[in-house]
Amino acid sequence: MPNIRPVSDLRNYNDVLSQIAIDSPVFLTKNGRGRYAIMDIEEYEKNRATLKLLSELAKGEQSAKEQGWLTEEEVERELGLK
């Protein structure tokens, strides 16, 4: 269940911060609408790494569509494995 708190709860920020854990961010609302998310730094770094990996994979897929795919033998040759 998501942990949703009003932004005014930040007056007692120690209580809000104590509720943050990996896979358990705290969502803050302002005027009844979602506004901020506070998450554990490890989770943040993991999310950034995942986004970077997905971005690189998308670039590779686009390149393959434009220039064609390499065969297994071509990849091994390019990497110097054969």
Short mmCIF file of the C-alpha atoms (twelve columns), coordinates in Angstrom:
data_MODEL
# 
_entry.id   MODEL 
# 
loop_
_atom_site.group_PDB 
_atom_site.id 
_atom_site.type_symbol 
_atom_site.label_atom_id 
_atom_site.label_alt_id 
_atom_site.label_comp_id 
_atom_site.label_asym_id 
_atom_site.label_seq_id 
_atom_site.Cartn_x 
_atom_site.Cartn_y 
_atom_site.Cartn_z 
_atom_site.pdbx_PDB_model_num 
ATOM 1  C CA . MET A 1  0.000  0.000   0.000   1 
ATOM 2  C CA . PRO A 2  1.511  3.373   -0.961  1 
ATOM 3  C CA . ASN A 3  2.501  5.729   1.837   1 
ATOM 4  C CA . ILE A 4  0.790  9.027   1.006   1 
ATOM 5  C CA . ARG A 5  1.184  12.032  3.277   1 
ATOM 6  C CA . PRO A 6  0.378  15.733  2.975   1 
ATOM 7  C CA . VAL A 7  3.413  17.943  2.372   1 
ATOM 8  C CA . SER A 8  2.606  19.737  5.628   1 
ATOM 9  C CA . ASP A 9  3.820  16.577  7.432   1 
ATOM 10 C CA . LEU A 10 7.349  17.676  6.535   1 
ATOM 11 C CA . ARG A 11 7.186  19.962  9.558   1 
ATOM 12 C CA . ASN A 12 8.015  16.761  11.424  1 
ATOM 13 C CA . TYR A 13 10.379 15.486  8.717   1 
ATOM 14 C CA . ASN A 14 12.026 12.864  10.951  1 
ATOM 15 C CA . ASP A 15 8.728  10.983  11.101  1 
ATOM 16 C CA . VAL A 16 8.331  11.158  7.305   1 
ATOM 17 C CA . LEU A 17 11.937 10.098  6.656   1 
ATOM 18 C CA . SER A 18 11.652 7.146   9.026   1 
ATOM 19 C CA . GLN A 19 8.917  5.707   6.815   1 
ATOM 20 C CA . ILE A 20 11.093 5.583   3.688   1 
ATOM 21 C CA . ALA A 21 12.608 2.234   2.707   1 
ATOM 22 C CA . ILE A 22 13.711 0.443   -0.447  1 
ATOM 23 C CA . ASP A 23 10.588 -0.261  -2.528  1 
ATOM 24 C CA . SER A 24 8.595  1.950   -0.162  1 
ATOM 25 C CA . PRO A 25 8.763  5.647   -1.101  1 
ATOM 26 C CA . VAL A 26 6.689  8.309   0.606   1 
ATOM 27 C CA . PHE A 27 4.423  10.293  -1.703  1 
ATOM 28 C CA . LEU A 28 3.629  13.858  -0.652  1 
ATOM 29 C CA . THR A 29 0.514  15.699  -1.687  1 
ATOM 30 C CA . LYS A 30 -0.108 19.404  -1.993  1 
ATOM 31 C CA . ASN A 31 -3.710 20.635  -2.063  1 
ATOM 32 C CA . GLY A 32 -4.852 17.025  -2.258  1 
ATOM 33 C CA . ARG A 33 -2.848 16.173  -5.387  1 
ATOM 34 C CA . GLY A 34 0.342  14.141  -5.739  1 
ATOM 35 C CA . ARG A 35 3.323  16.472  -5.880  1 
ATOM 36 C CA . TYR A 36 6.543  14.833  -4.614  1 
ATOM 37 C CA . ALA A 37 8.062  11.427  -3.980  1 
ATOM 38 C CA . ILE A 38 10.790 10.786  -1.432  1 
ATOM 39 C CA . MET A 39 12.740 7.562   -1.902  1 
ATOM 40 C CA . ASP A 40 15.741 5.719   -0.531  1 
ATOM 41 C CA . ILE A 41 18.974 6.748   -2.309  1 
ATOM 42 C CA . GLU A 42 19.759 3.128   -3.247  1 
ATOM 43 C CA . GLU A 43 16.371 2.823   -4.935  1 
ATOM 44 C CA . TYR A 44 16.934 6.148   -6.715  1 
ATOM 45 C CA . GLU A 45 20.333 5.020   -8.028  1 
ATOM 46 C CA . LYS A 46 18.873 1.680   -9.115  1 
ATOM 47 C CA . ASN A 47 16.096 3.481   -11.010 1 
ATOM 48 C CA . ARG A 48 18.617 5.785   -12.711 1 
ATOM 49 C CA . ALA A 49 20.770 2.816   -13.771 1 
ATOM 50 C CA . THR A 50 17.703 1.009   -15.104 1 
ATOM 51 C CA . LEU A 51 16.651 4.044   -17.142 1 
ATOM 52 C CA . LYS A 52 20.165 4.420   -18.555 1 
ATOM 53 C CA . LEU A 53 20.273 0.732   -19.516 1 
ATOM 54 C CA . LEU A 54 16.862 0.917   -21.184 1 
ATOM 55 C CA . SER A 55 17.960 4.018   -23.079 1 
ATOM 56 C CA . GLU A 56 21.097 2.279   -24.360 1 
ATOM 57 C CA . LEU A 57 19.088 -0.809  -25.335 1 
ATOM 58 C CA . ALA A 58 16.645 1.381   -27.267 1 
ATOM 59 C CA . LYS A 59 19.571 3.013   -29.101 1 
ATOM 60 C CA . GLY A 60 20.924 -0.430  -29.986 1 
ATOM 61 C CA . GLU A 61 17.558 -1.614  -31.225 1 
ATOM 62 C CA . GLN A 62 17.144 1.509   -33.360 1 
ATOM 63 C CA . SER A 63 20.640 1.027   -34.779 1 
ATOM 64 C CA . ALA A 64 19.847 -2.599  -35.598 1 
ATOM 65 C CA . LYS A 65 16.650 -1.577  -37.387 1 
ATOM 66 C CA . GLU A 66 18.530 1.001   -39.456 1 
ATOM 67 C CA . GLN A 67 21.751 -0.907  -40.131 1 
ATOM 68 C CA . GLY A 68 20.648 -4.518  -39.725 1 
ATOM 69 C CA . TRP A 69 21.442 -7.180  -37.176 1 
ATOM 70 C CA . LEU A 70 24.780 -8.962  -36.861 1 
ATOM 71 C CA . THR A 71 24.960 -12.737 -36.919 1 
ATOM 72 C CA . GLU A 72 26.417 -14.599 -33.958 1 
ATOM 73 C CA . GLU A 73 29.594 -15.229 -35.940 1 
ATOM 74 C CA . GLU A 74 29.949 -11.523 -36.807 1 
ATOM 75 C CA . VAL A 75 29.573 -10.558 -33.148 1 
ATOM 76 C CA . GLU A 76 32.199 -13.079 -32.069 1 
ATOM 77 C CA . ARG A 77 34.542 -11.815 -34.780 1 
ATOM 78 C CA . GLU A 78 33.975 -8.165  -33.744 1 
ATOM 79 C CA . LEU A 79 34.721 -9.055  -30.127 1 
ATOM 80 C CA . GLY A 80 37.784 -11.076 -31.061 1 
ATOM 81 C CA . LEU A 81 36.359 -14.309 -29.711 1 
ATOM 82 C CA . LYS A 82 37.089 -16.314 -32.873 1 
# 
